[in-house]
Amino acid sequence: MRKVKNLPAIDGELGWYETSPLKQRTPGVRVKGKHEFDVLIVGAGFTGLAVAGRLAELSPDCKIAIVDALRVGQGTSGRNAGFIIDLPHNLDANEPDSIFDRQIYTFNRFAIERLNGIRQQHQVSCAWQDAGKYMAARESKHAKELAGFVKTLDGLNAPYEVLEGAQLEQRLGTSYYRKAVYTPGNILMNPAALAQGVALALPANVTLFEESPTTAISYGAPHRAKFLGGEITAKTAVICTNSFGEEFGLVQQRLAPVFTYASLTRPLSEEQARTYFNGIASWGLTSAHPAGTTVRYTPDRRIFIRNSFSFETSLRTDQKKLAKAWAQHRASFEARFPQLVELDFEYTWGGMLCMTMNHQSLFERFDNDVYSACGMNGVGVAKGTYLGYYLAEWIAGRSSPELDFIRQHNQPSWVPPEPLRSVGARIRLGFEVIRASGEV
């Protein structure tokens, strides 16, 4: 039986979880005693939830267990920036491939519609907004790089606006940025609340277990997972643990989890909102450089800041790194909003981007009815949702051109072993932060 050495933890003050209207409402219990199921899903983020939901629809008599080490919304799915991005999010800025990009766009729109259907049917309160997204640059060298994004949009015949100067400032309430490309199809939301809402909407043949880290697992007939004081056996095992994927022994040297950090302010007062954001709708902005700062102005009048990176082989961060990130967040916040220097951060936290070298996710079937989907490369709300959906289709024995495409284009390339992986990742992260410069 393989022991799981590194387990998820609460890394800081989880702002989206703490402000979620669905906090503490998910029905999960801890795994205690012995249980038998047809399917065991480890990981109750957007991927695992999508597998559980779709598989339960396809096989209503199937007994499904979905288990998370934390509460739903406390893991990576609840620590991101709260974007569901519809357009291809090409972090390497390679030459666009219009056929491939169009298929990814179709998958992303499918994920958005599926999540929105769940939200509407079950009246999930998650601050869902059809707000679009700005990709913005402060420095002229990065403003020029927006042209690559525009080229991708033109290949897709996707609508967009190019905004500069005073026109951009009127949209954002800050004069920090030189130029931006606005696209209308992105969704903004509270990701912890959305994940909790999806969990609450799971069909009756799905049992949710929370606060139950898997301590050991063996694959066979049946598969067996151990927990503190509990055990689950199942005919089929599905590992959807993203950054913790290699802890379960199915693959090695494919994933590169990177910590990034976020802060969320206290709400602006009515006077501050009226003075500095009068007539400005809530918005979300990503940087023209991948190592730059992500910023949001939320419906409850908070400012969200995300930047800073670290590579942690333990898959946990610490107070020293959180404090360093907080200091950078303050500098980034005050540079963009000098009129709000007295506005405190209420929450600061860390979360992981699970990257792969070629930006393809792990989507695989192993021997003895074992499946896995991990490595979402920073776009896990949409990608995790559609990969989880089609993984369930695969488990149920279905076939489709969409499933064929996913299997063909999700084969992560090799990552060097330790210590080369850590050394290379830290050098690359440091280099990209220097390159990002004023975008941080």
C-alpha angles and dihedrals in degrees: 000000000000116000117222104224105181116052132186118266139184102266104197130314108334103219100186092047094047092050096043115117087214096056112142092004100105111107100227123135130194119268106256125161126002123315135180124208138166092232131023118198116191112203126041099209123116093289097050092042090052091051091049095046097047095041090051089053093050096043110029092173093053115107107224129187121194116190132190131187090220134025117289108274095027096087130070092296090063098042102060128100095270099248125137099197116205098187127070106277100213104189094178094051091225122169105290120252105207096198093049092041092051091053092049089049089052091051092047092050089049090053092048092050093047093050091044091051091054090046094052097041093050097032093237112191105215106132090257112188133179086215104140122218140263122220102198143182133196100187122063093233090058094040086062089054089063086075089075090056090048089052090056090049092050089051089055094042084234120164119248144154128221111215130187141172120342093002091058092044090054089056097046108028091233132089093205097105128073100197141357142183113221120204120186104210102074121107124219121201146137100278096201091053092047092051090048091049092051089050091050089052096055114126121258094258090066120085116200121210119188136185088027113124114196106241098182139001138191126193120218141083097345113012113230128204124188127212134173101290094349148076137196126198122192142168093229128036125198121189113202101160099126107196090022093051097110091051088075094061100237096113136008133200096017104097132065111189113199124192118226127178138223140188132197123200129221112266116281114249117251088253093052091048092048093047101043106019103032109156092000116130120217112275146180128220134188125192126255085230117059092227093051128103125284113212134188136182103205132210090251090056099256128136117228120202126186127179141108125085139213135175114227121182089193089060088231134094130212141222094265092058092043089053091049091050091048090055092051091047090054091051092048093046096048092047090057099036109027089160089065101050091128093058108105129214109247096190136026123179146157129233137171133252107204104215132184127202095245096031092245118130127232107256109162148144116218131189122296098026097301118147135178140187117184140139106065096178096223098306099083102138094066099024095044090050097052095038090050091049094052093041087059089050089052092049090050091054097252125142133200142155088256092057090047091053092049093050092048095049102040107072109123116215127235121288119203117254125252132314090023092055093055095042093048094045094050093048091049094047092049091048093050093049089053090048091049090056109152092016087074 
